[in-house]
Amino acid sequence: MNIVDKASLLKHLINWRLTWAKRNTHYTFTVPGNPKFMGPRDAVKLIKDGSVVATSGLGGNQRASIMYWAVQEIYKETGKPRDLTFCSIGGHGGRGIAPGTVEEMGLPGLCTRFFAGHLETFKAQLKLGDEGKCEIQVIPQGTEARLFAAQARGEDSLLTPTGVGTFIDPRVGRGTPLNDPNGKQYVVPEGDQLRFSIPKINVALFNAPAADRKGNIYVKNASMIGESYEAAMAAKRNGGIVIVNVGLIVDEGYDDIFLPADKVDAIVYYPRTEQTGSIYHDKPLDFFTTNSSTPIEEGVARSKFVNQVLGITPRRNEVDNALARLAASTFAENARKGMYVNVGVGLPEEVCRLLFEGGLLNDVKLLVESGVIGGVPAPGVFFGASICPERMISSPSIFDMFFEKLDVTTLGFLQVDSEGNVNVSKRGEGAINYVGPGGFMELTTAAKMVNFVGTFMAHSKMSISPSGLKIIKRGKPKFVDKVDEITFSGREALKRGMKIFYNTNVGVFRLTERGVELCRVMPGVDIKRDILDFCPMKIVLPENGNIPVVGKEIVTGDGFKLSLKS
């Protein structure tokens, strides 16, 4: 990116930030002879009290903002619609900061039940949960998406190995209720699997790029399509309604029809409807579409710059960079060309960056939970999209694909314990501090190898030099005897014969029948003082006593190269 490109993007972001709460819920676009076209307020009036509303989207992608605002405003004015249940699959909130998200509907009496997989961005709903005003139900992201598809087929539940041995398994933990220990369970054990359900969807409410005047819906130039189709089909199967918020009115035949007019009850055209965070459908970022003419390197640079300006992507230091190189090398040593791969958020994004820079992404196929295939997964506010993707399928379909084809996933962690269990879902006490599993449970159930990456301590201070790692100030150990909540079961992974690695600042560990074993150590680390005596976890050492030291090229980055075997 040159200085002109950066200045243009900066101007765009400043303008967006100054106007991001701007809306006009009274804006109405109609089509003579087609009553399905209406304003957002009229569409809200179609939603009955007690409805179960399914949305679609992930991160900053596919927000039906004008509809969320309209629901909020009408409710404040009339007290209706009330007692709604919302089923929102991905992290589609604003963390109590960004407007125009599903959080707009987090009001007492409006949203009284909430289902989601990744919850930490929905601060309004979580606050209601802590106040006893909203029932919070945790359903793993892929399972909830696949339940949308199940309802579309006329089925009311889903049997899956997802979550066995974790907190979501009532034999091990609390099950689906988050804030009420006596709340209804939407999961029951059935043999060596779990059967999940959700209430019947009777309203589908989502954002799509375009509609023609007959009412057909199109997804050309979408950054993702998520669970839109399955939500719509489930609502229609259950005798409900479908409301689509679009950003373009196009001629019939604009593209392949995504959703035919006879499956749509209300179309709300609003010109400020977004493709993704800050980007409207009338001027989409083409590098997030399957029709991209932008070089992938340019798309990567632009998305990185946006996240840096917004302060969403953390600034990484040399210790973080060394950790990313270590995790990338673990991946490269164990993966093979042609494999199907998934990469999570946070430090895993840094691993993905190294794989991209090393040219390895040409040798594997990257899959994103939203349904985007190929390209480079987008970071931060754009997570859920990919840069220069090859194709897009629905979110339920991609989770089906994970169970069929996923070879490797690289994910972060909050805690690891002596049995190899991992916690990513519980950061602190109360609903307001809850993260949720997102798609983590499906990924760690479906993959043949899980490559975890995270810091060995929280709130520590370290430095790195050619001679190795130096621990300046010790923090709180993240390797513990027992995790606060089991989001990944080490015992179940061993049963399935999976390869499990835990990459940290001090070295690499792997899960074995004997326990969590240190298999590589960073130079400068005293194994007894800095690892064995420091953390409460029971760590085992290799039976042959040989623990390889991490190479200088990983520590410093000088001469660091990655390659995959065929």
Secondary structure, DSSP 8 states (H G I E B T S, - for coil): --HHHHHHHHHHHHHHHHHTT---TT----BTTBTTB--HHHHHTTS-TT-EEE---BTTBS--HHHHHHHHHHHHHH--S-SEEEE--S--S-TTTSSSSGGGG--TTTEEEEEES--TT-HHHHHHHHTTSSEEEE--HHHHHHHHHHHHTT---EEESTTTTSTTSTTTS--SBSS-TTS--SEEEETTEEEE------EEEEEEEEEETT--EE-TT-S--TTHHHHHHHHHHTT-EEEEEEEEEE-TTSSS-SB-GGG-SEEEE-TT-EEETTEETTS--GGGSTT--S-HHHHHHHHHHHHHHHT-S----HHHHHHHHHHHHHHHHH-BTT-EEEE-SSHHHHHHHHHHHTTGGGTSEEB-TTSEESSEE--GGGTT-EES-SEE--HHHHHHHHHHHEEEEEE--SEE-TTS-EE-SB-SSSGGGB---TTHHHHHHH-SEEEEE--SEES-EEEEETTEEEEEE--EESB-SS-SS-SB-HHHHHHTT-EEEEE-SSEEEEEETTEEEEEEE-TT--IIIIIITTSSS-EE--TT----B--HHHHH-TT-----B-
